[in-house]
Amino acid sequence: MTDPRHPLYGRRFAVHTVTGGDIQSARVFVVYRGDQRLMILREATNLSVLERTDVRSKLSARVVRDFLALVKEYELCLPVPNSSGSVSRRRSRKK
């Protein structure tokens, strides 16, 4: 799996069969846990001959908006004020 948006990203599987077709119909069937088969979009694998033109981001638009709102809120916070007056003198331990 070479598409970071896919839940199985980074995993390796033995290929069972590959179907041809356009970007919407090309599929790869892989062996999963011995006797099971998974159907995966071909473009999510390294078998894809299709050039990626889309953004490969795991962040949704909502998450990006929330993050930018947090940054904006942080910018509105006042900085820590400077100290006013002088530092108090320490008491002498001598009697």
VOPAGU-2260 file (C-alpha; in pm, 1 decimal, decimal comma):
REM VOPAGU-2260
SITE   aa  ch    i         X         Y         Z
SITE  MET   A    0       0,0       0,0       0,0
SITE  THR   A    1     159,4     325,4    -110,5
SITE  ASP   A    2    -125,9     569,8     -52,0
SITE  PRO   A    3     -88,1     732,1     294,2
SITE  ARG   A    4    -462,7     798,7     303,7
SITE  HIS   A    5    -541,0     427,3     293,2
SITE  PRO   A    6    -592,4     250,2     630,1
SITE  LEU   A    7    -351,2     -27,4     527,3
SITE  TYR   A    8     -76,5     216,0     422,9
SITE  GLY   A    9     270,8      66,8     449,0
SITE  ARG   A   10     152,4    -294,9     460,7
SITE  ARG   A   11     258,8    -550,9     202,3
SITE  PHE   A   12      35,5    -818,5      51,6
SITE  ALA   A   13      74,6   -1095,8    -203,3
SITE  VAL   A   14    -114,1   -1013,2    -522,3
SITE  HIS   A   15    -390,0   -1258,9    -615,4
SITE  THR   A   16    -530,4   -1090,7    -927,1
SITE  VAL   A   17    -527,2    -752,2   -1095,7
SITE  THR   A   18    -817,6    -614,9   -1296,2
SITE  GLY   A   19    -774,8    -356,2   -1567,8
SITE  GLY   A   20    -985,7     -54,4   -1631,1
SITE  ASP   A   21    -996,4     316,8   -1585,6
SITE  ILE   A   22    -919,6     510,4   -1268,7
SITE  GLN   A   23   -1256,5     417,2   -1111,2
SITE  SER   A   24   -1261,8      47,5   -1202,2
SITE  ALA   A   25    -901,2     -76,6   -1171,4
SITE  ARG   A   26    -872,7    -311,3    -871,8
SITE  VAL   A   27    -613,8    -534,6    -709,6
SITE  PHE   A   28    -717,6    -843,6    -516,0
SITE  VAL   A   29    -460,4    -935,1    -251,4
SITE  VAL   A   30    -418,5   -1232,0     -19,5
SITE  TYR   A   31    -506,5   -1137,7     337,7
SITE  ARG   A   32    -455,8   -1375,7     631,3
SITE  GLY   A   33    -415,2   -1684,9     422,1
SITE  ASP   A   34    -754,6   -1762,6     274,2
SITE  GLN   A   35    -914,5   -1417,6     258,3
SITE  ARG   A   36    -899,3   -1173,8     -33,4
SITE  LEU   A   37    -911,7    -795,3     -14,8
SITE  MET   A   38   -1016,3    -574,0    -303,6
SITE  ILE   A   39    -808,7    -255,2    -316,9
SITE  LEU   A   40    -813,5      33,3    -560,6
SITE  ARG   A   41    -516,7      -6,9    -790,6
SITE  GLU   A   42    -419,5     358,5    -750,1
SITE  ALA   A   43    -356,7     296,2    -375,7
SITE  THR   A   44     -80,1      47,4    -459,0
SITE  ASN   A   45     259,8      59,0    -623,7
SITE  LEU   A   46     100,7    -120,5    -921,9
SITE  SER   A   47     -69,2     197,9   -1029,5
SITE  VAL   A   48      40,1     328,1   -1364,1
SITE  LEU   A   49    -183,3     627,3   -1309,0
SITE  GLU   A   50      -1,5     948,1   -1232,3
SITE  ARG   A   51    -108,5    1107,3    -906,3
SITE  THR   A   52    -224,6    1462,5    -946,4
SITE  ASP   A   53    -428,8    1488,3    -628,3
SITE  VAL   A   54    -304,1    1610,5    -293,8
SITE  ARG   A   55    -191,7    1322,1     -73,8
SITE  SER   A   56    -286,4    1460,6     264,4
SITE  LYS   A   57    -430,1    1288,6     568,6
SITE  LEU   A   58    -574,1    1615,2     698,6
SITE  SER   A   59    -935,2    1693,3     630,5
SITE  ALA   A   60   -1054,7    2044,5     553,7
SITE  ARG   A   61   -1231,8    2058,9     892,3
SITE  VAL   A   62    -911,7    1974,3    1080,6
SITE  VAL   A   63    -717,5    2241,0     892,5
SITE  ARG   A   64    -987,4    2501,7     971,6
SITE  ASP   A   65    -980,6    2403,6    1341,1
SITE  PHE   A   66    -601,9    2428,3    1347,8
SITE  LEU   A   67    -600,3    2771,6    1183,1
SITE  ALA   A   68    -866,4    2892,8    1429,9
SITE  LEU   A   69    -642,6    2775,9    1714,7
SITE  VAL   A   70    -343,3    2959,2    1567,4
SITE  LYS   A   71    -551,0    3275,1    1529,7
SITE  GLU   A   72    -669,7    3244,8    1890,3
SITE  TYR   A   73    -309,5    3203,1    2007,4
SITE  GLU   A   74    -205,0    3516,6    1819,1
SITE  LEU   A   75    -474,2    3714,0    2003,1
SITE  CYS   A   76    -336,5    3615,6    2344,4
SITE  LEU   A   77    -142,5    3891,9    2514,6
SITE  PRO   A   78     225,4    3825,7    2573,6
SITE  VAL   A   79     351,0    3785,2    2930,4
SITE  PRO   A   80     380,6    4137,2    3073,0
SITE  ASN   A   81     715,5    4276,6    3180,9
SITE  SER   A   82     787,5    4297,8    3552,0
SITE  SER   A   83     717,0    4630,7    3713,6
SITE  GLY   A   84     931,7    4780,3    3987,7
SITE  SER   A   85    1256,8    4648,8    4121,0
SITE  VAL   A   86    1332,1    4312,1    4272,4
SITE  SER   A   87    1286,5    4291,9    4648,5
SITE  ARG   A   88    1603,9    4271,7    4857,0
SITE  ARG   A   89    1673,7    3942,7    5028,5
SITE  ARG   A   90    1687,8    3944,8    5404,4
SITE  SER   A   91    2022,9    3895,0    5563,4
SITE  ARG   A   92    2062,5    3576,2    5766,5
SITE  LYS   A   93    2290,7    3753,5    6016,3
SITE  LYS   A   94    2145,4    3852,5    6352,1
